[in-house]
Amino acid sequence: MEINNISSYLKCMKEYTELRVQENNNMRITLVNGNVVSNQKFSKGGVSARVNMGGYWGFSSNPEVKDETIKLVIDEANQNAKYLFDINEEIPFNLDKEKISEHKDFKTKKERWSQNQIMNFLKEIDTYILNKYPNVSRRINLNSIDVEKTLLTSNGTESYLYWPGTWLIIELTVKKENVPYVLYQSNGGLGNFEDNFDKPENLYSKIDELYKKVINKSEGVYAQAGEKECILDANLAGILAHEAIGHTLEGDLVINGSVGGPNLNKKVASELITLIDCANTYRGEPCPVPLYIDDEGTKAEDAVLIENGVLKSFMNNKETANVLKMESTGNARAFEYSDEPLVRMRNTIIVPGKDKFEDMIASIDDGYYFVKSGNGQADLTGEFMFAIVEGYEIKNGKIGKAIKDTTISGVAFDVLKSVTMISDDMKWNSSGMCGKKQSINVSMGGPAIKCKINVGGR
């Protein structure tokens, strides 16, 4: 929510202070085989204050946004900071002195749809699938969020951001010999529903394509286990960049012993690899999760993490920047008003290369093309394992049969060192949430990459 004349609270700030007023509005609708199993619309908002005294943070929040409450949370945050300061020795802490301001509003300019209109849109999609493909089970999920926040810091920095995101996920399941085979498709991204969707029939060709893919999967083969030469599609390359690499380069996790710390300024990947956590734009266009001033009032800058294969930097907030003796990159993010900002990724990508996708496929005699992942896990050593829900054989330089569910695993930096080709296209994926302490919206993406990776097989 936007607060008029928020700067009037500067007089209440005796120490370094960050004041944030925020409201998150959510809508979630789920249809399973035509039945509405979820239809929710809810919001959560309030005010929070964070104060730094002698290097120690005090925090307070309240769901009521009114003059006396705002003053109260500032006072309580001061008291909490003072308590920590009184029982500890003062520690050096550099705080932003630059006064900056930014006002960004991505709210749709189109006429808003009612929830009933949106429900009818989803039912039309469901009816299309039922009538054309009666042999499949279907699940349709719509998730949307509007985040509106106003920030003021004691140095006079002011920020307003209205960020909406909308995602429509269609999932089809077919059974063969009583075994279910599932594939999904995600649509949408930055913007309200009206910015991402117009007519149900505009999605029909995508549904037809999804149906063909899930049928092919049900008739597919099992992957052969072992280290294989593979193409990871952009979605998978983006997940690898986020989950298995990005987290190891977040300043707080570096301080706590991630594999990133000892490898600063060392070669960790093929010289073809450049990895960036983008702040707000890429190639002149807004990223799916644009951040201009972070939740500590720091100007958000692109963090070039790996450049031509060499690990160059980490993602930092004020605190980790002080410890690591680096600059804050504007990576401090909080999901709700009652959350303290943490070091979080924003839009993490592998930069596209110069290769044509067709040439990459043609270069492999016996391998796999992996497209979509399911669940997965990674740790601070860079080791990972991802489920693969869509993939294909590559035989003699051509895409062959679909494969049934499998897994890929390895050490992320070893996989990056094996990269020999990178496609020249760019794809974004912003439908997921990152669950580091607080779930928060992130985006990831990039090109397809050719690499060697361990395949789980049957």
Buried (B, 14 or more C-beta within 10 A) or exposed (E): BBBEEBEEBBEBBEBBBBBBBBBBBBBBBBBBBEEBEEBEEEEBBBBBBBBBBBBBBBBBBBEEBEEEBBBBBBBBBBEBBBEBBEEEEEEEBEBBEEEBBBEBEBBBEEEEBEEEEBBEBBBBBBEBBEEEBEEBBBBBBBBBBBBBBBBBBBBBBBBBBBBBBBBBBBBBBBEEEEEEBBBBBBBBBBBBBBBBBEEBEEBBEEBBEBBEBBBBBBEBEEBBEEEBBBBBBBBBBBBBBBBBBBBBBBBBBBBEEBBBBEBBEEBBBBEBBBBBBBBBEBEEEBBBBBBBBBBBBBBBBBBBBBBEBBBBBBBBBBBBBBBBEBEBBBBBBBBBBBBBBBBBBBBBBBBBBEBEBEEBBEBBEEBBBBBBBEEBEBBBBBBBBBBBBBBBBBEEBEBBEBBBBBBBBBBBBBBBBBBBBBBEBBBBBBBBBBEBEBEBBBBBBBBBBBBBBBBBEE
